[in-house]
Amino acid sequence: QVQLVESGGGLVQAGGSLRLSCAASGRTFSISAMGWFRQAPGKERDFVAAIRWSGDNTYYGDSAKGRFTISRDNAKNTVYLQMNSLKPEDTAVYYCAGKMLGGSVFRPNEYRYWGQGTQVTVSS
C-alpha cells in the first residue's frame, strides 16, 4: 500500500556528512508524519528525527539535535536526513518510517510503514 525506499547510506569518516533520502510511493495520502530511526547491532531501535507531511513541525532525538536536519519535498514524496558532524556512534542501519494520525512520533511502534534500511558506517 505504501512503499518506502531509503538511499544515501555509506562509509564516511568521523566529522563527515551524509544525506539520506526516503522516497515514498503508493497511497502516501494516508501518512501524517515521516520519521527516521536507527538500529545498531545489539541495540534498540532509536528515534532520530521526524517531520509532519504537512506543516512545519519537526522533531529530533537527543543524539541528532544540532547535527542532523530532517526535511521534505512534498512534490517528490521524499524525506531527507542531512547528517553532519558524524560520529562513530552514529553507525547503524537507518530506517525511514511512515505513520498515520495519532500516537507519538517518538515511538517506533506507532509507525505502520517501514523501509528496508540503509547502512551508515562512520569510521574513526
Secondary structure, DSSP 8 states (H G I E B T S, - for coil): -EEEEEE--EEEETT--EEEEEEEEESGGG--EEEEEEE-TTS--EEEEEEESSSS-EEE-TTTTTTEEEEEEGGGTEEEEEE-S--GGG-EEEEEEEE-SSS-TT-GGGEEEE---EEEEEE-
